[in-house]
Amino acid sequence: MKSERTTFKVLAALVLLSLATFSSFAKENKNAATYKSHEAAPNSAAAKDAPVVYWTRDISSAGMLKVYNALGWTAVGKTGVKISTGEPPASNYLRPALLKDTVQKVNGVIVECNTAYGGSRASASMHKQVVKDHGFLDIANFDLLDEDGSVAIPVAGAKRLLKGDYVGSHFANYNSYLVISHFKGHAMAGFGGAIKNLSIGFGSGQGTKDSGKVYIHSGGTKTKGSIWGEQIPFLEAMAEAAKGVCQYMNGGKNIAFINVLNRLSIDCDCDGNPHEPDMHDIGILASLDPLAIDQASIDMVYSAKDSGSLIDRIESRQGLHTLDYAQEINLGNRNYRLVEIK
């Protein structure tokens, strides 16, 4: 067991070193300046029928529960709470103390899938140990969705994921999902929020016969092997996979979203040694629309005065294209009404 863990740590280090050079393969997004800040249009009368995104500046267990309650959404039946369990030793994953009240409010089971890049969560035994070490078993039960393989769910009108979206086989055991995402940068996607958590997060890991994570990263060209692929197909496959998950959950009615904008590093929670954040925390958002909540999160980052490093990360990976394509395939609505919860 010890030698296995050492091997995976070496592999993870090599992957992270490779990710650091990824910017040389990505092109700058030329449309970034056209995105308006959250202080402008979204709260106008023209957006009165747009989905609501609730926001609190209170980054605490009580604050998260307040914005969740504001949704007026009720979890139906067995409920999975999709989070990132965080890569050791020092990632910025959301701590159990922050999640506890909301997870227990929905009587939720924390769910996750294995990784496709190695690291400490690439196998069931190692991943379960991380979950225990990070304290998640102190607040809820845990289910590794892809422990018994993967299943394909349909993606309506797919251009990239023609075979559907490969998720962990336990995915269908749940009637509702609450998707709680730590919003931050990402070495490959530019940023990670609700859409990435819906797609890569639910995608089955490398150890399954058909890896959803590999399928998405490759833009729908393969289900085994390296996660490297062309950038635009990857970003579009993420949006398609997110749509597939939402449609499966009663057309999106049985799924809700929370984004936490704290510890806003340029690096993902899959990085065990992330770059220290350069900007201030912003708050917690909640919505029933995955595109609206990610757009609001992006708008808040772009309007922050100290967000230059994170914006550079997003644009160097063409991350905003994910939102463009998500709108094109009707994943959700980019217009939204921002309502602050005091």
N, C-alpha and C positions, 0 to 999 in steps of 0.2 A: 504493500500500500504506500509506504514511504517513497520507494523508488518510482512508483507510478506518478505520485504527486510531483516529485522533482522533475520528471520528464515533461509533464504538462506545463510546469512553470517555465522550463527552458523554451518550450514551443511557444508559449504565450509571449515571452520576451522577444522572440524572433519575429512574431507577428506584429507586435507593437512597434518594433523597429522598422518594419516594412511600412506600417501605416504612417509613420512619421514622414516618409518620402512620398506619400500619395499625392501631395499638392502639385507635384510636377506633372501629373497626368490629368489634372482637373482644369477646367477653363472657368474664367471669371464670369459670373452672371451679370449681364449688362443691364438687366431690368430692375436691379435692386432699388435704384433711386425712385422708381415709380410707386413703391409701396408707401402708403400714407401711415402715419403713426396712429396709435389708438386714441389720441386726443383729438383727432379730426373727424372724418366722415362717419364711422360706425355708429355713433350715438345720435345721428341726425334723424329727422322725421321720415326721411326716405327709407330708413332702415327699420322702421317700426315693426315690420313683420319678420325681420331677421331673427335668427336664434339668439337667445340670451347667453352671454358668458358672464358668470358671476365671479367676482374678484374680491379677495380680502388681502390686506397687507400683513395680516396676523399669521405668520408661519409657525403654527403650533397645532397640537392635536385638536384643541378647541376651535381654532380657525378653520381647519380642514372640515371638521364636522359641520360648521356653520354654512360653508359654501355648498357642501353636499346636501344639507337639508333644504337649502334655497332652491335646489333643482326641482323639488316636488316629485322626484322619481322614486318608485318603490321597486326594490329587487323582488323578482318572482322566483319562487322555488330555490333550488340549490344554486348558490351564488359563488362564483370564482372572483377573486380579487387579483388582477394581473399586475405584477410589479416587476422590477428588476431586483434580483437578490444580491447583486453587487459582486464585483471581482475583488478578491483579497489582493494585497493587504490593506489598501488605503483608498478605495474608490468612494465616490460621493453618493452612494445609494441612499435612498430614503430610509431613515432609521425607524425601527419598530415603534418607538415611543411616539413618533409623529403620526403613524398610521393607525395605531391601536384603536382609538375610539371609533373611527369610521369603519374599519374592518369589522369590528364587533357589532356595530350598528346594523350592518347587512348580514350578520352571522356568516361571514365569508370564509372561504378556504383560499389561502394564498396559493397562486398557481404560477408556474414558470416552465420553460423548456430549456434543455441543455444548449450549450454553445456550439458553434461550428468552427471556432478558431483555436481550440485547445483551451488552455487555462485551467483554473480550478473547478470549473463547472461543466466539464465536457462529458463526464460520465455520471450515472445516477448516484453512485456511492459518494463520489467527491462532491457533487452538487448538494446532496442532502446534508453533508457535513458542513458545507458553507452556510446553508440555511440555519442549521443549529447554532453554528459559531456566531452568526450575525444576529441571533436573538429572535428570529421570526417565529419559532415554535413557542415562544413565550406569550404570543398574542393570538395565534390561530393555528389550525392544522395546515399542512402543506401537501400539495399534490404536484408531482412532476408529470406534466401532461404528456410528454413523449417517452415516458419510461417503458411503455409497451408498444412503441412504434408510432407511425403516423397514419393519417387518413387525409384524403383529398376532399375539399369542399369546393363547390362551384364558385366561379367568379363571372358574373354576368357581363357580357360584352368585352371580355378580356382581349387585349392586344398583345400582352406579354405572357401572362400566365394561362396559356391555352388549355393546360391540363388541370386547371384549378389551383387551389392554394393548399399546400401540405402543412397541416397543423398536427399537434400531438394528438394521439388517438383518444386521450381522455377528454378532449375538448368538448365532445358532444354530451358529456355527462352533466353539463351545467345548463341551467335554465336562464341564468342572467350572468352578466359580467360587469364588474366595476373596474375600469382600467385607470390605474393611478401611475402617472408617468413623472419622472424627474426630468424636467426640460433642461437641456444643456447642449453643448456642441457634440459633434461626432466626427471621427477621423475619416469616415467614408461617406456618410449621408449629409454632412454639414451640420445638421442638428437632429436631435431626437426628442420627440414628444409623443402625442397620442397616436399619430399615424405610424410611426416607427414601432411603437409598442404593440399596436394591433397587428402589424405585419411581421417584422423580424422577431418580435417578442413571442408571438404565438407560433411562429414557424418551428417545425421540428428540427432537432439538432443533427450534428454530423453523424452520430451513431445509428440513426434510423436508415431503413432501406431507401427511402426517398426523403431527403432533407429539405424542408421548406425554406430554411435559411439559405442553403446553397441555391435553391431554385430561384429565390427572390434576388439574391446578389448577382446571379448570372443573367438576370433579365429573362428568366424562363427558358434557358437553353440546356440546363442539366440539373440533376438532383443529387449528384455526388461530386466529391473532389474539392478543388479550391473555391474559395468564396470570391475570388477576383473576377471582375467582368467589366463590361462597358458601363460608363457612369449613367447616362440617360436611361437606358433600359432598366438599370437597377432602381433608379428613383421612381420610374413609372411602375415597376413591378411592386414596389412598396405600397403605392397608392391602390393598386389593384387588389393586393392581398388584404389591405385594410377594408376595402369595400366588401370583399368576400366574407370576412368575419362579421361585419356589421349586418349584411344581408342575412346571414345565417341566423343571427340573433333576432328573429321575428322582425325582419326588415329594419333593424336598428332600434326597435322599441325596448329591447331587453338589455341594453348596454348603455353605460354612462361613463363620463370621463372627468378626471381631475389631473391637472398639470401643476406641479410644484416648481416655482421659479426661484430656487435658492442654490447656493454653491454652483453658480453658473460658469463652470469651467468650459474650455473649448473641447474637452475630452469627455467621452462617454463613461457610464458606470461600468462598462466592460473593461475599462482600463484600470488596473489595480494601482497604478501610480500616476494619477492624472495631474495635468497642469493646474497650478493654483489659480482660482478665479481672479479675474482682473476687475470685476464689476460687483455692484451691490446686489443684494437679494431684492426681489420684486414682490413676491406674494404667492398666493395659491388661486388658481382658476378652476372653475367647474362648468361643464356644459353637457348637453345631450347631443352635440354636433362635433365630431372629431376634427373636421376641417376648420370650423369656427374657432375652436379652442387653440389649435395650433397657429392659426392666423393671428389671433389676439396675442398669443405668446410672442410670436415674431414681432408684431407691431410694438409691443412693450420693450423688447430688446432693442429694436431700432430707434426707439425714442429715448432710450437711456443715454446719459452723457458719457458713461464709462464703458461702453460695450464694444469698442473698436475691435478688440481681439476676437470676440465671438462672432461679430459680423464678418470679419475677414475669413474666419473658418467656414461660416455658412456659405459665403459667396464663392470661395475658392473651390468648393465642392458642388456648386450649382444647386444648393439645397432648396432654393425657392421654387425650382422646377417641380418639386414634389407637390407643392400647393397648387401650382398651375394645372398640373395633370389631374390632381384630385378634384379640382373644380370641373375640368373637362369631362370626367367620368361620373360626375354627380355623386361623389362621396359625401358631400355636405355643402355648406354655404360659406363663402369667404367674407360676406357681410355679416355683421353681428352687432348686437347691442351690449355694451359693457355696463354692468350694474355692480357698483361697489357695495360690498357688505361691510358695514362698520363693526 
